[in-house]
Amino acid sequence: MLNAKYQLAISAALVMAATAAASVAVAPAARAASPQLCHYRTARVSGGYVVQNNEWGSSALECLITRAGLAGFTVVRSAIARRSGGAPGGYPSIYAGCHWGLCATDGLASKPQRVAALMPGRLASHVAVTERAHPGSVYDVAYDIWVNQSPRTRGEPNGTEIMVWLGHQGKVRPAGAIVARDVTIGGRKYDVWHARGRAAGGTVTYELIRHVTALGHLDVGRLIQDTARRRYTSPRWYLVSVEAGFEIWRGGAGLAVTQFGVHLQ
């Protein structure tokens, strides 16, 4: 989501960039218990990815653990309580690429991809989650894919935010309004939403019509080409990050990403 999310996330990430040694915990080789990541903290995990407790819209206590350095995380505590008609309180997630100047390793982090080059099959991702959240939790399960007008940014990307909703719990919906229904992309059916925002292309959300807890192969390039065809992003801009996690409005303890990967051909 856009709006207040990134006003807070920008300042948090810039502070972390100046104190990276203190704020980024590198998982040890041994599979010992991982420290909790509370409020806005991050940890590097296997595969060169970064887990972030991106609690941008709430000051309530929320904490993650990083599954002993594996490419995933679990929400172990959450007191977030936001109204479902507004913005979520946070987006605990794992990502490839760079988020507000804090970069993972290799892949998109070292090679941001021009949109025009992201033909079908060029870049794919997979994710699996568990949704054992406490009763009354309100959240969505979503990718957050960022396009910037240049290859690098230390702040909020200024191109397009592209989300993929795998499902949700509670009375929440993507930002904006539906612009297309029952669209088939890569063998899956979506409703497509669009909202204006500070970024030039706004936020485009591909909401899966059937709620799922895993995607074995998400063709990110195919989705981005659909976004370009709808003129919400430009072929001249650059993909800078692919993130997956949960936007949380209320509760959320027990939610977990159990698998994640981004593969550039």
Phi, psi and omega in degrees: 000158177261221178064221187296340181311312190268345171298318178284321183294325180300307184296322179296316183291325180293322176297318181294326180297328180280343182230044188302322184297328182273330189262346180251115181267121178272125184296137178289162180295320179289148184270059176280169178299137181275148175291155177284142175253106184251151185053221184266089174228162184225164175210140174278140182229175184299152184089358181082013182269169177235132171265134179231134170269077188280073181270081190267341187242014182208149175256003179292156182292127172219136183221146176240160161237154190257023175056044175054041174089355178286168184279074179179184181196166175228136172280114184259339177214141174201121174251014179300135179212087180249153178288141186293340180278355181249201180282152178291169181272342181187170179222072175300130191199171175234144185214158167248147182099215183232134177243108178053042177089349177265114191253144166286194181246149175058193177051228181298332181298322180261343182224074174304140188256127175295138183304320182300335183271352185272067176288160177309133181091349183288320183219125181230160178219157171226152179207149172220142182226162166239144185239058178267050182284155178300149178305141180089356179293145178232124186194169164237161173252119191208144161280149171230110188245125189247133176244132180243154182286344175230169184294336186229149171208142174261357180230209182295128176301142187253013180263272182214141170260125180242120180249151171234113178269118175279332180173178179204164176231126182098177185273073176232159179210163178298159179291147173088216185226156177290131177249346177201142181244149171054048180269131179261123178224121180060033178083001179244151182256134183228154156263140184250128180246154173218139176226141173288154179200188180292326175293149187302318182269357182069206180245126176248127181241127173260104183263114177300132181291327178252122180297128177229160177248004178204144170234115181283336180203105174255115180279092184298321180299320180295319177296316181295324177294326175295320177298319178294320179298327178277000176066031173264350173217169184246141175300341182275347183276180189232136169284124184244342177200150173233120185235151177217138180175218187225127167274124188245127173261325181208136176065227178107351178300132183106343175292143182209142164265120184258339176214145177200141175197149175230128189234118180257120181275000000 
